[in-house]
Amino acid sequence: MVKRAFKYRFYPTVEQETELRRTFGCVRLVYNQALEARTAAWYGEQRRVSYVQSSAMLTEWKRDPDLAFLAEVSSVPLQQSLRHLQGAFVNFWEKRAKYPRFKSRKRGRQSAEYTRSAFRYRDGSLTLAKMRDPLGIRWSRPLPDGAEPTTVTVSLDPAGRWYVSLLCEVAVHDGPPTDSAVGVDAGITSLLALSTGEKITNPQHERADRKRLALAQRRLARKQKGSNNREKARRKVARVHARITDRRRDHLHKVTTRLVAENQRIVIEDLNVRGMLANHSLARAISDAAWHELRSMLDYKCRWYGRDLVVIDRWFPSSKTCSACGAVQDSMPLNVREWTCRCGTIHDRDVNAAKMIRTAGLAGIACGDGVRPARAEAREGNCR
């Protein structure tokens, strides 16, 4: 059994939208109040505030006449916001993320999370706490048979679209049996090069919509701040961004699903995407390729369907090593897309890299060890 989220578009009534917007505001306020209290306690007294103490603070805030409106919305999303803040602090303490920052009404999507006690799901009808009528969900696909939501997240994105995400525990089955293994080299000109010789084209969705985005942003810049026309222009910019994101995610889902369905083992490089984004000449193209999201999809889909995702060391010289004879070239500038080895083999740079990634990954599995660069292997005596 695995936990999977099923996301649907829905269209709230006027009454439901009012209630949800009030809930979003209260969730944001509680999160920010708790963050401010925890920050002040640490910097003022060197004292950490736990989730339990934050929850006690919330009870006191509800008794404050100025914050009495917090008691008018469902208490579950407010408690969940405190749990999310606790998770953000844990990630910060364990150096997986930066220090938590305050939520803004104007930045990013607005959301509220409901657990089992705060919603009712029956016969394809979902009703949230404090609401009389079920949400008008557009069921683009049915939930798996027997699936019951354990958590429901309602969100409003910057483009003004309402979504509901239902987290369910569902059974997944291993993919069709296969002994195939593929090496994958991520790129910009081609999104992926496979060890089979195939190249998957990079649609470059952001680049395709760059003119449309620039026009919408110029129109936004000319609008007076605080005006209704500026809000309309802001939403148009958000819609362009949403179009780019949706098309990119759809393409990545199709590519990763196909790779997982056709191969038992998928071998990739451990790319330092954050470090690569420091290269301002390539940052925009790398962001458009969404390598981090690609790896994330491969990771969870392989776990779902019983496949193996093998990750080799980022310093392995896959582009410089001949897949025919194993000779390593002294240098390989980025502008060299095709090269000839001393053994006479002519290589496409990306396809050769994918072949070497596959070879290195399978060798690492056979050795029972990770894959290191050639120099490190020679120095430490790892198996070859």
N, C-alpha and C positions, 0 to 999 in steps of 0.2 A: 504494500500500500504506500502510495506517495501523496503528498499534498500538491494539488494543482489549482490554479486560479482560473476562473472562466469569466471573461470580461464582456459586458454587454452595454450597448447604448440604451439610455432610457430618457423619457420625456416627462418631467414632473408637471403636475398641475400648479396653478398659482399658489395655492395653499402649501403644497409640498415644497415648492421652491423657497418660499418664505421661511418655512421651518428649517430647511437644510442650510440656508444661508445664515440663519441665526446660530445653528449648531456649529458651522464652520468658524464663525466669529468667536464663539465661546471656546472652542477647541484651541484656536490660535491664542486667545487671551490666556487661558490656563497654561499652555505650553510656555509662553513668554514670561508669565509671572513666575512660574516654577524655575525657569532658567535664570531669571534675574535673582531670585532668592538663593539659588545654589551658587551662583557666581559670587554674590555678595558674601555668603558664608565662607567660601573658600579664600577669597582675597582679603576679607576682613578678619577672619578668625582661624584660617587654615583648617576649616572643618568641612567634611563631606556630608552632604544631605542625601539620605537614602530615598528610595521610592516610597517607603512607608511614611516617612516624615513629610514628603511632598503630598501624599494623599491626605494626611492630617491637615496640612495647609489648605488644601482644597475645601475641606469641611469648614474651616474657619472663614475662607473667602465667601462661601455661600451665605454665611451668617451676617456678612457685612452688608448694610443697606445699599451701598453703592454698587455691590456686585450680586445683589439678590437675583438678578436675571439669570445667573448661572444655574439656578435650581429649576428654571422653566424649561430647559432642554433635557434630553436624556443624559443620565449620568455616565453611561457606559463609554461614549466617545471621549468624555473628559478624562476618565480614568485611563483609557487607552493612550491618550496623548501623553500622560505622565509615564506610562510604560515605554513609549517610544523615546521620550527624553532620557529615561534611564538607559535604554539601549544605546543611544547616541553617546552618552558619557562612558559607557563600557567600551565602546569602539574607540573613543578618544584615549582612555587610559591604556588600552592595549595597543595604541599607536596604529590603528587601522583607519582612522579618520581624523579630521581636524576638529577643533573645539566646536561644539554645537552653536549654531547661530539662530538669531530670532526669526520667527516666521513673519512673513509680510503678506498683506492682503493683495498687493500688486505684483508679487513675484511668485511665479510657479503656479502649480495647481493647488486647489483647496480640497481638503478631504476630511472624512470622518469615518472611524472604524467602529463597527457594531459586532459584539459577540452574541452567542446564542440567546442570552437572556433579553436582548434588545431588538430582536426581529422575529417574525413568524414566516416560515416558508411552508406552503402547502399547495400541492397540485399546480406547481408552476407559478404560484402567486407569492410575491414577496412584500411584506408589510413591515415597515420600520416602527420603532417605538415613537410615541407621540403623534402617530399618523393614523387616520381612520381608513384611508383607501390604500390599496397596494400600488406599487410603482408601475408605471407604464413602460415595462421593459420590452425591447425588441429582441426576441429570442432568435438570434441569428443561427444558433446551433443548440441542440438540446443538451442538458446535463447528462452525464453517463447514468445508466440505470442504477438506481439505488443510492445515488450520490446525494448527500445532505450537506448543505453549507454549514461550516463551523464558524466562519467569520465573513462578514459582509463589509466591504469598503465602498463608500459613495464618494465620488470625486467630480470636480468641475475643472476642466482644463482651461488654459488662457484663451482658447478659441471659443469658449462658451458652450462646450459640449459636455453633457452629463453622462457619467459612466457609473456602473455598479460592477464590482468584482466579487465573485463568490468563491471562497476558498473551500475546497472539498477534499476529502480523502478518497482516492479512487485506486482501483487495481490497474496495474500496467503489466503488459506481457512483453517478454523479450522479442526482439525483431526476428525476422526470418533467418534461419541459420546460414552463415556464410563464413568462409575463411579469408575473405578479401581484407587487405590492409592498404591504406592510402596515406601518402605524405601530402601535407598541405602547406604551401608557402603563400603567405598573405602579401598583397601588393597594392599598388595604387592604380597603375595602368590597367592591369587585370586584378580583379578583386582577389581571386585565388588562382594559383597554378597547382595542378594535381600531379602526382607522380605518374599517373597514367598518360600524361602528355596533354591533357585537356586544360584549357584556360577558361575560367568563368569571368565574364565581362563585368567590369565595375560600372553600374548605371550612373554613378555620380549625380545623385538626385539633387544635392544642394547646388551643384554647378548648373544643372539644367534649369533650376528655378531662381538662379541668382539675380537675373534682371527683374523678375517679378518681385522678389524680396526687396531689392534696392529701391524700386519704385514705391512700394508700400511704405518703406521706412522714410523716404523723402517726404511723402505726403503726411506721415505722422509728425515729422519734425516741424512742419509748418503750422500745425494746429496749436491753438492756445491751450496751455496747461489747465486742466480742470474742466474743460468744456466737454459737452456731449459728443461733438465732432471728433475730439481727440480720442475719446473712448472707442468710437466707431473705427477710427483709423488704427488704433492699437489692436483691436480685435482682428482687423484685416491682416495685420502683420503676423499675429498669432496663428491665423489660419494658414498662411503660407508656410510658416514653420511646422505646423501640424501636418500639412500635406507632405512636406519633405520627410518628416519623421515616420509617418505612417507608411509611405512607399518604401523607405529604406528598411524598416522592420519587416515588412511583408516579404521583401526580396531575401533578407537574411534568413527568415523562417523557412522559405522554400529551399534555399541552398543547404542549410544545416540539416533539415529533415531528410533531404535526399542523400546526403553524405552518411548520415547515421543509418538509414535504411539499407544502403548498399554495402557497407563495410563493417567488419567486426572490430577493426582497430583503426583509429584515426590518429595520426601523428602530426603534431604542430610544434611551433617554436614558442618559447616563453618570452614573448616580446615585451619590452619596456615601453608601453604606449605612452605613459605619462612623460617619460624622458624624451621620447621622439617629438612630442608636442612642443617641446622647447625650441625646436627648429622651426622658425617662423616662416620659412619658405615652403615647408611641407605640412604645417600644422592643420591648415584648412582641409587639405586633401585627405590627411590621415583621419581627421574627425569625420569627414564625409564617408570614409570607408567603414568606420565603426568596428574596428578590429576587436575592441574590448567586448562589445555586445556579441560579436560573432563567437568569440571564445566562450562567453557565458552560456550562450545557447547550446553550443556543442557539449559543454560540461553537463548541464542538467539533462539534455536529451540522451546522452550516453548512459547516464545513471538510470534514467527511466527505462530504457530499452535493452539494458544488459550489454552495452558496447563498452569498449575500452578506449579512453582518451589518453594518449601518451604525449607528454610534454617534454621536449628536449631543451637543453641549456641554450640560452639566448646567444652565447658566445661561440657556439659550434659553427665552424666556417663552411656552412652549407653552400653558399654561393661560389666560394673559391675552390671547392673540392670537386674533382672530376668524378662523376658517377660511374665511369667506365674503368678507370685504372686507379683511382684514389689519390692521384697527385694533387697537391695543394698549391695554388697559384700564390705568388708573392703579394699581389694586390688585385683588387677588382672594383674600380670606381663605379659609381651609380649609373653613369652614362653608358656603360658597357652592357648591352642587352644580349649580345651573342658573342661567344668566344670559342677559340679552338685550343684544345689541350695539346700538350707535346706528344701525346699518343695518337694524335690525328683526329680525335672525335670532336665534332662541332656541336656545341651546346647552346640551347636557349637558356639564358641565365636563370629564369624563374622555374622552368621545368626541371632543370638540373638540380636546383636547390630543393625542390619538392622531392626528387628522387633520393637525394642525400639525407633529407629529413626522415623519410621513410626508413632508409637503411639504418640510420643512427638510432631511431626509435626501436626498431626490431632488435638491433644488436644490444641495446640497453636492457630490453626485456630478457633476452637470452642470457646476458651476464648477471642479471639480477641487480644491476647498478644503474645509477643515473647516467646521463650522457653529458660528458664534459668536453671542452675544446680539446683539440688534438695535443696542444702543448701541455695542458694539465694532465692528460692521460699519460703522456710520456714521462712526466715528472713524478706522478703518483703511482704509476705502475698498474693502472686499471686494465681490465681485460679489453681486448679489441675484437 
